[in-house]
Every structure is written in structure tokens, then in C-alpha cells.
Amino acid sequence: MAKLTPSMRYLVGSFAAAVAVALIAGCGGSSSPMTPLGSAMQQSPAVKGHCTPHGGVRVDPCTVTFNASNPGPDTVTVRTPVDKKGALQESDNCGGASGIATLAPATGKQWTVTAGSTTGSCTATFSYLSKRGKTLGYADLSITNSL
């Protein structure tokens, strides 16, 4: 067997690493060349209703629109991981009763969303927090009030 010099070992090792990376990349599934590698679609698959979950937290539906044909209130369901080691927290920029909308916990995993007196759009974020307050997952609810 021929002895490899240190520079030859480096070259052979680099080639082997490049081949391994190419094989792994080829097994990752198809991807459009127009889709950026860091896009949300690749990071977390969308689920029912084009809602993107993060860390096992989902809100269904993930969009609520108040208008003449739907004056509300509406109910959304928030699903969290089954480990029961965390707590759900809701935060929003909706402005309460005099704003775009209000959110209130209902029964079980459901929340009631009621239209406010101001037209516009806002986002409610449901965060699943660890006992130490670290965010383990979240889901966003988009709200539009056209009333």
C-alpha cells in the first residue's frame, strides 16, 4: 500500500467530506431553486389552513376576519405540546375593546375573539413557555376587523 503524504491525506479527506455532503443534500427531498434555504416553508411545514406551527403550538384557524358577513365573535383552538410541562401565554397588539379586537380564554383549549370598535389588522401570539419562562413554541393568529 502506498503511503500518503499529509497534503494527500488532506486532499482525500476533503474529497470524502464533499461527497458525503453532496449525498446528504441529495437525500433532502426536492426543493425549488427559487425557494430560499432559510424560508419558513422549509423550517416548519404548514398545516391545515396554511398555518405554520412552531415548537408544536398551533392555532386553528390562524386567521380571523370580521366583516359584514362575519361580525363575530369567533372561536379559535390553540394546541400545545402534550408534555404538560409548560404554560400558554397570549400576547397581542389588538388594543382591547376600543381597539381592533379582544381575546379571552374560553373553555379548554379554545379562545374567543371579539371585534373591537376600530378597523384594522393585528396579530395575537400564543406562546408555550417552560416553567422558567423560556419560549418553547408559538403560533400566530392574524385578525382583521373591517366593521
N, C-alpha and C positions, 0 to 999 in steps of 0.2 A: 504494500500500500504506500502511496506517495505521501510524503509529509507536506502539510500546508504551512505556508508562511503566515505570520499574523495578519498581513494585509489580505491574503487569500481567504483566511478564515472569516474576516470581517465582510468581505465581498459575498461569500457563500451564505453567511448568516443573514446579511441584508436581503439577499435574493429570496431566501426561505421566508423571511418575515413578510416581504412584499407579496409573495404568492399566498401566504396564509390570509393576509388582509383582503386580497382580491377574492379568494374563495368565500370568506365570511360575508363580504359585501354582496357577492352574487347570490347568497342564500337569503338575503334580507327581504326578498319579495320585489315586486315591480314598483318603480317609482317614476313618475313623470319627470323628465329633465327640467320642466318648468316649475316644479314644486321645490321650494327651498328646503334644505335639510332640517332646519330648526322650526318648521311650521307646526302649529298646534295640531294639525291633522295627523302628523306623524307621531307626535308626542303622546296624545291621548285620543283614542278613536271616538268619534261622535257616536252617540247612542240615540235612541228614539227621539224624533223631533229635532235632529241636528244639535242636540245639547252635548256639550263637551264636559265630561266628568274629570275631576282632579282628585286623586287620592281616595277614590271610592265614594265621593259625595256626588249626588245627582239631585237635580230639581226637575220636576215634571208637572206641567210644561215649563220650559225655560224662557218663554216669552208670554207676556200678558198685554193685551191691547184693550183699553177702554174706549168705546165709541158709541154712537147712537144705537147700534145693533147689539152691543155688549156693554151695558152700563155697570156691570159687576154687582156685587163683589164676586171675585173668583177664588178658587181654592187651588193651591199647589201642594204637591207632595215632595218632601225632602227625604232622600235616602242617605244613610250614613253607613260606614263600615260596621260589620256585625260584632266587632270585638267589644263594644260597650265600655271601652276604657277612656273614652273622650266625651266631650260635651259640644253641643251645637250652639253656635253663636250667629246671630243675624245682624248685619250692618247695612245701611243704605244711605243714599243721598237723595231720598224722595221728599223730604221736608214735612212729613207728618200730615195731619188733617187739612192744614191750609196749603199744603204743597201738592205734589203730583199724585202721591198715593201713600197709604199706610199699610203696614204689615203687622199681623198679630198671630201668635200661635193659636191653633185651633185644637183639634183632638189628635192624639197620636203623633204621626209624622206630618200632619197637614198644617198649612198656614193659610190664613185668609188675607187676600189682597183687596183693598178697597180704594176706589178712585178718590182723589182729593179734589180741591177746587181749582187747581192750576193745571193748564195744559203743558205738556212736555214729556220728556223721557228721563228715566233714571234707572239705576241698577241696584239690586239688592244682592248681597253676597252672603251665602250661608257657609260658614267656616266650621270645620270639625277640629277642635282643639284637644291637645293632650292635657293631662292633669297639670302639667307645668306651663300650659299656655302656648305651646308650640303648635302652629298650624299643620295639621296632618293631611288635610284635603279641603277643597272648597268647590262650590258651584255658584254660578251667577244666574240671576233672574232679571231679564230685561223687561221693563214696564214702560208702556206708552199710554198717556192719557190724552185723548182728543175730545173730551167732553167740555 
